[in-house]
Amino acid sequence: MKTRKLVLIIADVLLLAVCIIQFAVSARDTTKYFTFKEEPDSMEIVTPGETISLVKEGEDWFIGEKKYPASISVIDGYLDAIKNIRALDKVGSTSSDAVAERYELVDGKKTIVTAKLGDKVLRTLEIGKTAVSSSQCYATVDGGKDIYLLSGGINDTFDTSVAAARTTIVLNLEAPDITNVTITDYETDKTWSVSRMGDGEDLAWNVSGDGATEGYELDTIDAANWLNSFASLSTRDWYLDDAVLEGTKTVSAKITCAYKDITVEFYALPKVNENDLQQYYGTCSETPYRFKVNENTVKQYLKTLEALSK
């Protein structure tokens, strides 16, 4: 037999083998997808620890009766997780109490997620035990009794809480709209202001208060960067509404943005030990909730007028 003919026969045999393998793999593929395209306007997540109720109003989401503003990125994670579910295999049924217990799909252990559009239920998901792979878990979908092995980290996504779902944003202003910042430093008992009016060649700066002595020259680039920095303020965490906080007022700022005055105040918390890092909490007129801030944030507010001079 000629070599060329032998090579062609071998190639045909290999191709046939590949086709057989692919057919066998596809025949054993148990992957199932649960998807929907509608946009929920409410969600409820019942974990073993608490119930998280989420409602959409306009473009924003709010949490619970107190309507805490929710984190958009966290909400997006919730929605993506429930709209696109990939089930790798069916492993059992909750018809058997023993099987349901084995996969932790029982009260006190499971997490129940319900998404609605108006009164229409778009998705129910009951999440149980985490699988050997930490990004996989066992769950039932849309009220069915079949238990599926789900991939995609859904268990991590809904291992959540009210605190985790709240936004970390305290202020999110348009920097060009900030026209004035007045600082009161309670440690030095000084108050001073920097303001700007107009734009481009018509931009005018003004400095007043303690430290704005005759002949003072403002570094307008530093001042612009400093004024713009007040546009955003975030927190590491929010305090519980009934938390008792004892602190010494350190600094306050009155921010004039789009002709509206916004007040921010920071308080130094008592140290347990002298060598501990100084901790602070803040208040803002834009939210009734107190929040944690780090020392670097407070230092930005405590910048002296001299630091903005030429």
ZAMARGU-4260 file (C-alpha; in steps of 0.2 Angstrom, whole numbers, plus 5000, padded with zeros to 4 digits):
<rodrens>
0) 5000/5000/5000 | 5007/5017/4995 | 5012/5028/5009 | 5000/5043/5004 | 4985/5031/5004
5) 4990/5024/5021 | 4991/5042/5028 | 4974/5046/5021 | 4966/5031/5029 | 4974/5035/5046
10) 4968/5052/5045 | 4950/5046/5041 | 4951/5034/5056 | 4957/5048/5068 | 4943/5060/5062
15) 4930/5047/5065 | 4937/5044/5082 | 4936/5063/5086 | 4918/5063/5080 | 4913/5048/5091
20) 4921/5056/5106 | 4912/5073/5103 | 4896/5064/5101 | 4898/5054/5117 | 4903/5070/5126
25) 4888/5080/5120 | 4877/5065/5124 | 4882/5066/5142 | 4881/5085/5143 | 4868/5088/5157
30) 4871/5107/5157 | 4854/5117/5159 | 4852/5135/5158 | 4838/5146/5167 | 4837/5163/5160
35) 4825/5178/5158 | 4827/5195/5151 | 4814/5206/5160 | 4821/5218/5173 | 4815/5215/5191
40) 4809/5230/5201 | 4810/5221/5218 | 4820/5207/5226 | 4819/5198/5243 | 4834/5188/5250
45) 4831/5178/5265 | 4847/5172/5273 | 4849/5161/5289 | 4853/5178/5297 | 4842/5191/5290
50) 4829/5197/5277 | 4835/5209/5264 | 4821/5218/5255 | 4825/5228/5239 | 4814/5239/5229
55) 4818/5249/5214 | 4812/5267/5213 | 4816/5276/5196 | 4834/5271/5192 | 4839/5268/5211
60) 4837/5253/5223 | 4833/5255/5241 | 4834/5243/5255 | 4820/5239/5268 | 4808/5251/5277
65) 4821/5264/5280 | 4826/5264/5262 | 4844/5264/5263 | 4852/5268/5246 | 4859/5252/5239
70) 4875/5249/5230 | 4872/5249/5211 | 4887/5236/5208 | 4880/5225/5222 | 4863/5225/5214
75) 4870/5222/5197 | 4878/5207/5204 | 4862/5200/5211 | 4853/5203/5195 | 4866/5195/5184
80) 4866/5180/5196 | 4848/5176/5195 | 4845/5180/5177 | 4858/5169/5170 | 4859/5152/5180
85) 4870/5138/5174 | 4865/5121/5181 | 4879/5108/5178 | 4869/5093/5184 | 4854/5086/5193
90) 4859/5078/5209 | 4843/5074/5218 | 4826/5080/5224 | 4819/5089/5239 | 4805/5077/5239
95) 4816/5067/5251 | 4819/5075/5267 | 4836/5066/5270 | 4842/5072/5253 | 4836/5090/5256
100) 4845/5090/5273 | 4861/5083/5265 | 4861/5098/5253 | 4856/5110/5266 | 4840/5115/5257
105) 4831/5116/5273 | 4825/5130/5284 | 4838/5138/5295 | 4852/5133/5282 | 4846/5138/5265
110) 4845/5156/5257 | 4829/5160/5247 | 4830/5173/5233 | 4814/5180/5225 | 4814/5192/5211
115) 4798/5201/5205 | 4792/5213/5192 | 4776/5221/5200 | 4766/5206/5206 | 4774/5194/5193
120) 4787/5182/5200 | 4802/5181/5188 | 4813/5170/5198 | 4814/5160/5214 | 4830/5152/5220
125) 4834/5141/5235 | 4852/5140/5238 | 4859/5126/5249 | 4876/5119/5252 | 4892/5124/5244
130) 4900/5111/5233 | 4918/5104/5233 | 4922/5119/5222 | 4919/5135/5231 | 4912/5143/5216
135) 4898/5130/5215 | 4883/5126/5225 | 4867/5115/5226 | 4850/5124/5223 | 4833/5122/5217
140) 4826/5134/5204 | 4808/5142/5202 | 4800/5132/5215 | 4805/5115/5207 | 4810/5100/5218
145) 4825/5095/5207 | 4842/5099/5216 | 4855/5106/5204 | 4873/5109/5205 | 4875/5127/5200
150) 4891/5136/5194 | 4896/5154/5194 | 4898/5158/5212 | 4880/5161/5216 | 4883/5155/5234
155) 4896/5169/5236 | 4884/5182/5228 | 4870/5179/5240 | 4881/5176/5255 | 4876/5194/5259
160) 4868/5206/5271 | 4860/5223/5273 | 4876/5231/5277 | 4885/5223/5262 | 4871/5229/5250
165) 4871/5247/5256 | 4880/5260/5245 | 4897/5266/5251 | 4894/5283/5243 | 4891/5298/5255
170) 4893/5312/5242 | 4894/5311/5223 | 4894/5329/5217 | 4899/5337/5200 | 4916/5345/5204
175) 4914/5360/5192 | 4898/5365/5202 | 4907/5367/5218 | 4910/5386/5220 | 4914/5387/5239
180) 4921/5377/5253 | 4922/5384/5271 | 4932/5374/5283 | 4931/5375/5302 | 4946/5367/5311
185) 4941/5364/5329 | 4958/5360/5335 | 4965/5377/5330 | 4949/5386/5331 | 4951/5393/5314
190) 4938/5396/5300 | 4943/5400/5282 | 4935/5399/5264 | 4940/5397/5246 | 4928/5401/5233
195) 4928/5402/5214 | 4916/5410/5202 | 4915/5410/5183 | 4926/5399/5171 | 4940/5400/5158
200) 4948/5417/5157 | 4934/5424/5168 | 4938/5412/5183 | 4940/5422/5199 | 4946/5416/5216
205) 4943/5423/5233 | 4950/5418/5250 | 4943/5424/5267 | 4944/5420/5285 | 4959/5415/5297
210) 4975/5415/5288 | 4969/5425/5273 | 4981/5440/5277 | 4985/5455/5266 | 4996/5450/5252
215) 4991/5431/5252 | 4993/5423/5236 | 4983/5407/5232 | 4990/5393/5221 | 4975/5391/5210
220) 4980/5374/5203 | 4981/5367/5221 | 4966/5376/5226 | 4956/5369/5211 | 4962/5351/5215
225) 4957/5354/5233 | 4940/5361/5229 | 4936/5347/5217 | 4941/5334/5230 | 4925/5338/5240
230) 4914/5331/5225 | 4916/5313/5232 | 4915/5306/5249 | 4914/5287/5253 | 4913/5277/5269
235) 4921/5260/5274 | 4905/5256/5283 | 4889/5264/5291 | 4885/5264/5309 | 4869/5256/5316
240) 4855/5268/5318 | 4855/5266/5337 | 4874/5265/5339 | 4880/5276/5354 | 4895/5286/5348
245) 4906/5298/5359 | 4917/5309/5349 | 4926/5326/5348 | 4921/5337/5334 | 4937/5339/5323
250) 4933/5348/5308 | 4918/5353/5298 | 4915/5359/5280 | 4902/5369/5271 | 4902/5364/5253
255) 4892/5376/5241 | 4888/5366/5226 | 4875/5372/5212 | 4869/5385/5225 | 4866/5372/5238
260) 4875/5371/5255 | 4880/5354/5261 | 4888/5351/5278 | 4900/5338/5282 | 4907/5335/5300
265) 4920/5323/5307 | 4922/5317/5325 | 4937/5309/5333 | 4932/5293/5343 | 4941/5290/5360
270) 4956/5278/5359 | 4956/5263/5369 | 4975/5263/5369 | 4986/5278/5366 | 4995/5268/5352
275) 4979/5265/5342 | 4976/5273/5326 | 4964/5287/5327 | 4947/5282/5321 | 4933/5295/5315
280) 4915/5295/5311 | 4906/5307/5300 | 4889/5316/5297 | 4883/5324/5282 | 4867/5334/5278
285) 4864/5323/5263 | 4861/5308/5274 | 4853/5304/5291 | 4866/5290/5294 | 4883/5291/5302
290) 4897/5283/5294 | 4915/5278/5296 | 4930/5287/5288 | 4949/5285/5288 | 4962/5297/5294
295) 4967/5301/5276 | 4950/5308/5272 | 4950/5319/5288 | 4967/5325/5284 | 4961/5331/5267
300) 4948/5342/5276 | 4961/5348/5288 | 4972/5354/5275 | 4978/5372/5280 | 4976/5388/5270
305) 4995/5389/5270 | 4996/5373/5260 | 4986/5381/5246 | 4997/5396/5245 | 5011/5400/5232
</rodrens>
